[in-house]
């Protein structure tokens, strides 16, 4: 299930309103679904369950401490690309033996940090890095587990800015140099060759590059074994893509089906380094519109309080990200259609969203907030030439706002005392509900009028609130008297109440 879904036209993360989160925390705001992260991690773990494997979450995808801690609790290990990410992994509760250290530009101080900690493996990028690791290890009188990163000259078929597996890319050592380098460095006192590593790119949506990369390092592992260099794992990196625009992407099961038959013959433990595929679809960036700038050509710039500092990918390499409104306000036509679908053939009735402060129908977010002074929101419906008798509402302690939803040209008006408000002149009418008034409908069609009761300002708000509480209970009990000829949808009166 998509963790981000609409409930009554408002976007939610799981069961939490994004609008409420933004109001409480401010914007820009990153929101992540723990349930989605959990499900995506477990899908990968389940897909590879038939073969010895370890999942090292790539912190470069998102190193937010709460997310890293969640993944550790699920059984993940860590893939760190800098000394800072090693620190985050440790703060999240990982022990050094659960961390692999990757990255093309490891500094001497970062290598020393990793060696002193005793991380599981350092994925070495070059001969020069192997030499530096060996020197630091011998200075400390220890041996360091390393995996040489292989550049398999495989096109990831993703964006060129995030392709890392071609021979023109800076990552790893050329595939035809791997065997000779491993032979030469295997005798170094400070090095223990534990595996081979490859990572051909990010946002991969075609499994063939991953299949080819796996084939390459399995063949190299076989050659190294013939040379007397026994490895214990193969690290095939990550890079599996996610869908930003609805396109189909490979599933974890399809990924496993593509690479496991190849890796299985090696008998070596498999290491995976997923990142984006775990957290990418589990998060959103919530921003607020701060300005709209109209252009002479009729188009507009919508200015947000989030920009490149919060979401770099679109500017960096033209990446697509879907933009959705947090709250989709229903149009009057949509509100009317919803009423018609539920109202049936009744001639007079009310569609109730709030009734004396109690929430009823909840599919219009703007009608279902907890207002301080607004206590009743509903739509009265008149079918045909239906009018009300003269009446007044002294117990409501309120002013009434009426708004006609559908434009009309007929003799339809609200009369308050001697004053008449014709709906074709003005769809909005505000009056004192304690005055005698009536609604006249000389029209054969159906008319829809929003009405809102606003509590009068008072120096005794507690007293007013108490009176309203009493009134709300009383009115709901005697609706059958006051509204005996009304179909009341959403109030305490049953849906099959009498209609006239």
Secondary structure, DSSP 8 states (H G I E B T S, - for coil): --SEEEETTEEEETTEEHHHHHHHH-SSEEEE-HHHHHHHHHHHHHHTTTS-EEEEEEGGG---HHHHHHHHHHT-EEEESSHHHHHHHHHTT--GGGEEE--TT--HHHHHHHHHHT-SEEEE-SHHHHHHHHHHHHHTT--EEEEEEEE------S-GGGB--STTSSSSEEGGGHHHHHHHHTT-TTEEEEEEE---BSSB--HHHHHHHHHHHHHHHHHHHHTT---SEEE----B---SSS-----HHHHHHHHHHHHHTT--EEEE---HHHHGGGEEEE--EEEEEE-TTS-EEEEES--TTT--HHHHH--------SB----HHHHHHHHHHHHTT-SEEEEEEEETTEE---S-GGGSS--SSEEEEEEEEEESS----SB--GGG-EEEEEEESS---SEEEEEETTEEEETTT-SEEEEETTS-EEEEEE-SSEEEEEEEEEE---S-HHHHHHHHHHHHHHHHHTHHHHTTTSEEESSSS-TT----
